[in-house]
Structure formats: structure tokens, C-alpha cells
Amino acid sequence: MDIILSLFFLGLNGMYDKEIKMLEKLKESDEEIFNLVKKEMEKEQESINLIASENIASFGVRSAVGSIFVNRYAEGCVGNRFFGGCENIDRVEELAIKRAKKLFKCSYVNVQAYSGSCANLAVYFALLKPGDSVLGLSLNAGGHITHGSPYNISGELYNFIPYGLDEKTELIDYFELRRLAKEKKPKMIVAGASAYPRIIDFEKIYKIAREVGAYLMVDIAHIAGLICAGLYPSPFGFCDVVTATTNKTLRGPRSGLILCDDYEIAKKIDKALFPGLQGGPFIGTIAGVAVCFKEALTKEFREYQENIIKNSKRLAKELMDRGIKLISNGTDIHFSLIDLRKFKITGQEMQKRLESINIIVNKNTVLNDEERPSITSGIRVGTPLITTRGFKENDMEEIAKCIYMVLEDFEGNRERCLEIVKNLVLKYPILNF
Ligand code: PLP
């Protein structure tokens, strides 16, 4: 790194400025961790991060997470704790719940799940018995491991039956899903995905669930922010229960949510989460979630979500214009899924090559992938984080150009790509907000 760039990345231009004092204190207590935090800040500045599940939480969110509440224990729920002295904690959790109800327009919210995985497991534990049949989107169609992967406890405890995509359109095959539902008579259908770039028709799946007497759980981990902003159809009214994470498009801390409109289901879920699955909730995290919800209720947040989608659609167009195949030939949401098979390169290798030019992505399984999940034939490219930095639609052309140049002639184009990335990250420094 040249000296000017180093000084810039070291924070002389306002980067994470409010944190410098806190970091000085950390340096006194643990220099090794201090150095790693600083290195990570530099890495964030230097790279274009296209990981669809990552974002940059505000200083307010991060301050609340690391606040004095990390000292506390509060098993139970608001007004009914197993520990004394919880009056401030109750107010924090109450605020998070109140804001979530307003944001998602629903009646019951549990904000205590440690993560999206815990939220999903708690719903299964509340509504299913071991061995019950469940339909979930298969991993190579974009489903999440907690939707019944044999390597996950969900697949071990319950009889998950995968549904998938139509081979031609690469969209969810609702016809086949209905057929499977009628044949297998599942107790639950799980809708939602980690790597499905299109709008899911929750109403259609709900009708199928009702037809066969199954619960419908919708996992909106990825799209929660888009739903809050009204840019993706809300599942409420067309499902029994919703789970979410708070850290992806929603731009909060790493945490999970369970939401619903049914009092009986809500009661079961509260019990399944605590004492069923978890102990005391992370109060600092819940405070950060409350801050994130306050931000998500603003007009600026809606504009931010609009910009995420504009950037994502433009990136998809620029990639396709260069002959790069996207699953379903485009996107409706905050990421696209690139199918690399035509270029005879694996997702693992492409991820490595992009990282070497400071573009961060994740390898991802694609439909009918013959590679193992640790290798894959695809990569997922998302725009939530770079949109927080301020990247605009025109910048997507530059990013697509780099991805194409890496596919076309990696060694020959490496220096030019590094230059493009450097110019972009300098144009959009990460500033505290
Ligand atoms: N559900 C979906 C659809 C996800 O994409 C993810 C994470 O990426 C999860 C659940 C799990 O969330 P967590 O990593 O917070 O456990």
C-alpha cells in the first residue's frame, strides 16, 4: 500500500473516527485484539464487499451492542424475569418489540433469538415433533442449511423433503411444490432462502399449505429490510410464522427475530426459545436491534433500500451484458447468483481470485451443481454493504467490468482491476454514521 493510501486507511480522513478513543482503551487491555480490529477496519476500507448477508451497522447500533448491557442476565421475558433488577432491560426489550411490530406490521414479536438459525430451530421445536415431515427449499436451489440440510440438526430431527426450481426458468416450481405437498402431507412448509434472487410468492405457498393442513413458516433473513421498506411483498397475512435475521438488509447487529399474528403460536414460540433452546438473551444485542429498528423506520432507510435494489439490478444487467450467466437471468432483490460453469471455473477459485483484487464475495451452490458445497460452481454478489458506503448505479459497471476481466484473463487484467477497485474504495470511504 502506498503511503497516502495507508494514511487514509488509518483513519485520518474520518474513518470510524468516533471509535478511536474506545480503541485506545482496548489497546491498553489487549494489544493483539486491538491490532486485529484495526486491521479489519483497514480491510473493510480497502475492499469492495459484495457479500449479500453483510452490511455496515451504524455507530449507534454498535455502541448499544457493546454497552453496559453486556454485563447483565435476564432469563425470561418482559415483566417476568428469573433475575431481579431488570427494569432497564425490560424497557430495552419493550422498545425493540414495539418498534418491530410497527416496522413489520404484526402482533407478536420475540427479539431474543441469538441468530437466524436459533430462530428457525425454535419455530421447529415449538410446532413440530421429531420425525414430522417438512418441505424446505433445497440447498442447491438457494435454501438455507437450517431448512433441512442433512448436515444440520433440522435435517437430523425432522423429515425434510426438498422442493426446488423449474429447470428452465430457474424459478421456484410451485406446481411441483403443490404436488409434493399433496403427496407427502407435511406438517410444515418452509419458504424463504439464502440464495434465491427472485420474489417468492408467499400467497401461493400459503394456499398450498392450507390445502394440506400444514403450517407455513417464512424465513425472511435476507429480505427483512426490503420488506420493511415495502419493496418486497410482506408475508404477513399469508403465513403462520416469520423468522428473520437483523444484520443483512436490515443493517442491525447479528441477531434473530420470530414474528407472528397468532397468540397461541406466539406462546408456544416464547416457550420453545426459552427455556426450550436458549438461556439468557443478549441484552446488548437487543439494544442494538432496537436502535436498528428506529433507523429502519425512517424515510432515509426506505431510500437506502431502494438504492440497494437499483444497484443490484444494474450490477445484474452489466454482468449479463458481458455474457455472464445469472441464475434466473436476473434479480428482483439485493443480490444475483452467478453461474460460472460456462467459464470452467469453480466458485471457490473465483472467490479466491476476486479476493486477490480486493473484491469480497462468497462461493455459492447453483442449480444442479456437481461441485461439493465447499467448492461450488457459483458466486453470490450483493449490494447492501456497498450501497451503505454510497456506491451508485454507474459504479456497478466498474465492478461488473472487474468480474468479467477476472474471468476473461485473470493474470493479464489483475493490475488494472486492482486500480479500479482502489479508485472506487477511495471514492466511497466508510464513514461512521
Ligand atoms: N435463514 C436464512 C435464509 C439465512 O440466509 C441465514 C443466514 O445466512 C440464516 C437463516 C441463519 O442466520 P444466522 O447465520 O444468523 O444463524
Boltz pocket constraint, residues with backbone or C-beta under 6 A from the ligand:
constraints:
  - pocket:
      binder: B
      contacts: [[A, 53], [A, 114], [A, 115], [A, 116], [A, 117], [A, 118], [A, 120], [A, 144], [A, 146], [A, 192], [A, 193], [A, 194], [A, 219], [A, 220], [A, 221], [A, 222], [A, 245], [A, 255], [A, 256]]
      max_distance: 6.0
